[in-house]
Amino acid sequence: MTTVEDATALLHPPVKRSILDRPRSTTGAWSWFTTVDHKKIAIMYGATAMFFFLVGGIEALMIRLQLAQPNGTILSAARYNEFFTMHGTTMVFLMGMPLAAAFGNYFLPLMIGARDVAFPRLNMFGYWVFLLGGAFIYSSFVLGGAPDGGWFGYAPLTSTPMSQGFLPGRGADFWAVGLIMLGIGSVATAVNFIVTALNMRAPGMTMMKMPVFVWMMLVVAFLTLFAMPPLTAALIQVFMDRNFHTNFFNAAAGGDPLLYQNLFWIFGHPEVYILILPGMAIVSEILPVFSRKPLFGYSVVVFSGIAIGFLGWGVWAHHMFATGIGPIATSAFSLSTMLIAIPTGVKIFNWLATVWGGSVRLRTPMLFALGFIAQFTIGGLSGVLHSIVPADTQQTDTYFVVAHFHYVLFGGLVFAIFGGIYYWYPKIFGKLLNEKLGKLNFWLMVIGFNLTFFPMHFLGMEGEPRRTYTYPNGMGWGTLNLMATIGAFIIAAGVAVFLVNVIFTAIRGERAPEDPWDARTLEWLTSSPPPEYNFAEIPVVTARDEFWHRKYTEDDEGRLVKLPPSDASRIPARHDPSEPHGIHMPSPSYWPFVVALGLPIIGYGFVFKLWWLLAIGVVILLFGINAWTSEPATEETH
Amino acid sequence: MLDRMQRLRRGAVTAVGMAAAVVVLASCGATGPRNHQNTIHPAGPAAQKILNLFTPFFWVAVVIGAAVVGMTIFIAIRFREKPGEERNPVQTHGNVVLEVSWTIIPFLILAVMAVPTVATIFNLAKIPHGRDVVHVEVDARQWFWQYVYTDKDTGFYTANEMHIPINHPIELTLKSNNVIHSFWVPELAGKKDVVPGHTNNLEIEASHPGVFTGQCAEYCGLSHANMRLRVVAQTQSDYDAWVAQQKTPLAPSKVVEFTKDISAKWGCLSCHSVTNLTSNIGVTIGPNLTHVADREAFAGDIYQMTQSNLAKWVYNAPARKPAGPLKGWMPDFSAEGMTMPQAQQIAHFLLCETATRPTAHPECR
């Protein structure tokens, strides 16, 4: 028989005692370990990724020093191979993807008028997995040798047991296990972004009213969700071949090294778009704001992004044109690679048309966005040239390819990221970065970048292969390599100016106005930095570029007309906590951190074959998951 | 008079323009080093076909790139807001005609590009047949190349330095028993990977005599950079003379001398062989030594063939070419008690007793 008491107990279960009481504080140092606030998590993602950007940059500088002259002696072959492997691994997995996660985390919810992501604790888990995964991979430098099989880790070089000595050290083990771990975090974040974008939009925000940024992050999330599993499968096979004498990639026992390449590039090519689409997303927000015009052909830009997302799955074998897959396969992948250039070109033309006829304010974010267009175009065009398969058999694995993808990923992605940082800095920290230093930052990076990577096109044509720690005298490569090295240090100076700018702004920077750029999207419809709950009242959306349309309208000839200031365009005051309809925000939690902590312990257990350590990791993981799933998302505050 | 900001801006633009000019000019000036490894200087039909296909589309790309970059700069300057100005531009949301045309035009350009691309792919994939075809099996090792001449009139094997007759198609069969490598001689043909478990084919041909260098183009471990090679293209008579040299075995007394005096002590012949006929194939772990002194360079084509280089190599190879813990690689004999004079003696033997014409080496005169 059910009593009234029982029913009450069901509705209000007594507060369970756990080993750790649930954290409540949302301020202070400790709160950064327990926060589920998407904005705090975004800042942690950004800061950590920028740290790894510096580390990967130092590796690049060491590589450039070694190659500045023929027969360089700065680095040993072993160290060089570790550095180019870790430079690539760092910039792809520890800089590029996490920075996209940082921007997505901060602005995706704000731009759709949401108070947080769909799964705040999963979000936190993703960050900690990223940080611990990165630390795990880097710990290899002191625990038996850093990864040295290339960021692409081709089998059987990486998959042959360590006893054969194909690669010195345990690097490949750390690399495989570390990337599996990072993949778990990426998938968690991807799921979160997808559900958030699809389910948590403010009233009135239809899909075709979403900012392009949100659209592109949604495409990126889908790509991530489907791209990580084949990589994970390949990495597990590498690890099994290396440690448990399986023969997935061992040709002598019937395995196939090309299986690895197919799996890796089915991940690896969508990965290129996982990296570049966030750059396109950022640029698509900056250009309209600094041109005072809406994005030209919104729906075409959105559909091009989706088309890139789909076509990106059908081009992976263009990384394998020299492997002997035969003329039919190479022809097919050649054609699909040409096709993907079309939506990419459409985007470029639409961006240019956005700026055309605008009132262009050449502030630092805009300079970076324009730099993105110019440099990304060059990288895109050299990419199209790679689809000419016979020519690709000359260019692949040479410095021509190094030039190509740095034009896309540095000239493109990194420029977009810097533009995004300058653009949103006042939103995140309430202060504007210094404009003069910003411009110096930009020009140093433009000059340094082009000086570094433009000559590499020629080095590749002249026969210099990638991933070689030295080259002999008399090849005629010395001058261009020296230019590239000088350029790399100019880039470094640009990055140093950026760091000075951040420090300068922290000390001397003035408070930014609430809407410093006359912006268009919803994240500017709240104070800077936004309160924990983002919006005191969820905005009702009636137009694309909602915030802009609360400030402006168009006359009959399409000219801009400023509306008189109204309540709708005003940044609302902070929420009054005494107001009866309280805002329920998800509560902080320890458990995602604990679950994430289990992963590197399991990883070390695998790498060193310490089964007891692995068991400890599994226990921590399961304990954390159990505690996580048995605590409510939002703790009632009685 | 220009105000300070404008001057600064102009200065910056000029500086960037000049830097760009320097980069472009320096790069163009440097496109032509005659380094025997330059894709822009093809010396055979395959490399020539590739360059012919690439060049027109390269220039199309240059024009499009220059147009987009130029347009970006032009728009930025033309439509920039002057200080204090606040324009209210026309709010264009799109233009169907424009957007359709910049979808269709690239499509047409790419369609034009696709036709010769696919045609050349199939053209280059053809396997040559006929009596004038020379067949060579290429075995990629860590980190050198072994060449097995498999035709009836050849039937020997050598390493790193491949001799070919000009104007003959050379059909290479690419094999690896270790990791993936890539065979690449840029002036003769594009690269082709050497994949364990797969037998790939690559046709090369030289149109004129000359030395064409190349190197492994797929990362293959510690000494990937030290896995170089050269192809020596010769007239038919020179090539025939070389074949005859290769087929001449070492004098039995020399083989005995090497076996008893050197290998017995240091174990050279457990990895290397001093017979090179395919009818009597020996160990092929290290490069074949039968006529090693006839090659211009050794150790993956990285050291010139001199007695001093050979001695240093024999004395402590891992110090001259990083190999890390690779199993079965050339050991550091200095650690096994070899003295430099002993190394010199071995080097002298290798240089002067394996050479077809010892007088070619000043150390042997």
Interface residues (C-beta under 8 A of the other chain):
Chain A: S76 A77 A78 N81 G149 G150 Y154 P156 L157 T160 S163 Q164 G165 F166 L167 P168 A251 A252 G254 G255 D256 P257 L258 S291 R292 K293 P294 F296 G297 Y298 S299 V300 A322 T323 G324 G326 P327 T330 S331 S334 L335 M338 L339 A341 I342 G345 V346 I348 F349 N350 L352 A353 V355 W356 G357 G358 S359 V360 R361 L362 M366 L370 I373 A374 T377 I378 L381 S382 V384 L385 S387 I388 V389 P390 A391 D392 T393 Q394 Q395 T396 D397 T398 K439 W443 V446 I447 N450 L451 F454 P455 H457 F458 M461 E462 G463 P465 R466 R467 T468 Y469 T470 Y471 P472 G474 M475 G476 W477 T479 L480 M483 E554 E557 G558 R559 L560 V561 K562
Chain B: A12 A15 V16 A19 A20 V23 V24 A26 S27 C28 A30 T31 P33 R34 N35 Q37 N38 T39 I40 A47 K49 I50 L53 F54 F57 F58 A61 I64 G65 V68 V69 M71 T72 I73 I75 A76 F79 R80 E81 E85 E86 R87 N88 P89 V90 Q91 T92 H93 G94 N95 L98 E99 W102 T103 P106 F107 L110 M113 A114 T117 V118 T120 I121 F122 L124 A125 Q142 L174 N177 N178 V179 I180 S182 W184 P186 A189 G190 K191 K192 D193 V195 P196 G197 H198 N200 N201 G214 Q215 C216 A217 E218 Y219 C220 G221 L222 S223 H224 A225 N226 I302 P322 G324 P325 L326 K327 W329
